[in-house]
Amino acid sequence: MENSALSSEFVIEEQFQQWLQDACLRFQYLHPHIEISTEGNAVRLTGIGADEPGLKREFQFCLYRQKIFEQTLPLRTMLIEGVTGVARRTS
């Protein structure tokens, strides 16, 4: 029985490119047994189980979560400042 690493490759849409590296870090934390490599918009997952269909979906979820996290950070910061009365902004 051959013990070779499996892989899958897919393309990330250009509009999500700016969050790709942070999503890779988040995904790597959740799946330390999977190696991630990127080249342009292409993502390659390598390792035991890397060809599972759900793994691509999980990576895309990490990417979307990172996008939402960064886009809502200013709003969450303002809400916390408003509730606590602590403003970190300079005048």
Contacts in CASP RR format, 6 or more apart in sequence:
PFRMAT RR
TARGET T0000
AUTHOR 0000-0000-0000
METHOD contacts of the structure
MODEL  1
MENSALSSEFVIEEQFQQWLQDACLRFQYLHPHIEISTEGNAVRLTGIGA
DEPGLKREFQFCLYRQKIFEQTLPLRTMLIEGVTGVARRTS
5 35 0 8 1.000
5 46 0 8 1.000
5 47 0 8 1.000
5 48 0 8 1.000
5 50 0 8 1.000
6 46 0 8 1.000
6 47 0 8 1.000
6 48 0 8 1.000
6 49 0 8 1.000
6 50 0 8 1.000
6 51 0 8 1.000
7 44 0 8 1.000
7 45 0 8 1.000
7 46 0 8 1.000
7 47 0 8 1.000
7 50 0 8 1.000
7 51 0 8 1.000
8 44 0 8 1.000
8 45 0 8 1.000
8 50 0 8 1.000
8 51 0 8 1.000
8 55 0 8 1.000
8 56 0 8 1.000
9 42 0 8 1.000
9 43 0 8 1.000
9 44 0 8 1.000
9 45 0 8 1.000
10 42 0 8 1.000
10 43 0 8 1.000
10 56 0 8 1.000
11 41 0 8 1.000
11 42 0 8 1.000
11 43 0 8 1.000
12 20 0 8 1.000
12 41 0 8 1.000
12 42 0 8 1.000
12 43 0 8 1.000
12 63 0 8 1.000
13 41 0 8 1.000
14 41 0 8 1.000
16 63 0 8 1.000
16 64 0 8 1.000
16 67 0 8 1.000
17 40 0 8 1.000
17 41 0 8 1.000
19 63 0 8 1.000
19 66 0 8 1.000
19 67 0 8 1.000
19 70 0 8 1.000
20 38 0 8 1.000
20 41 0 8 1.000
20 43 0 8 1.000
20 63 0 8 1.000
21 38 0 8 1.000
22 66 0 8 1.000
22 70 0 8 1.000
23 59 0 8 1.000
23 62 0 8 1.000
23 63 0 8 1.000
23 65 0 8 1.000
23 66 0 8 1.000
24 36 0 8 1.000
24 38 0 8 1.000
24 43 0 8 1.000
26 62 0 8 1.000
26 65 0 8 1.000
26 66 0 8 1.000
27 34 0 8 1.000
27 36 0 8 1.000
27 58 0 8 1.000
27 59 0 8 1.000
27 62 0 8 1.000
28 34 0 8 1.000
28 36 0 8 1.000
30 58 0 8 1.000
30 62 0 8 1.000
31 55 0 8 1.000
31 58 0 8 1.000
33 47 0 8 1.000
33 48 0 8 1.000
34 45 0 8 1.000
34 46 0 8 1.000
34 47 0 8 1.000
34 49 0 8 1.000
34 50 0 8 1.000
34 55 0 8 1.000
35 45 0 8 1.000
35 46 0 8 1.000
35 47 0 8 1.000
36 43 0 8 1.000
36 44 0 8 1.000
36 45 0 8 1.000
36 46 0 8 1.000
36 59 0 8 1.000
37 43 0 8 1.000
37 44 0 8 1.000
37 46 0 8 1.000
38 44 0 8 1.000
43 59 0 8 1.000
45 55 0 8 1.000
45 56 0 8 1.000
45 59 0 8 1.000
49 55 0 8 1.000
77 88 0 8 1.000
80 86 0 8 1.000
81 87 0 8 1.000
81 88 0 8 1.000
81 89 0 8 1.000
END
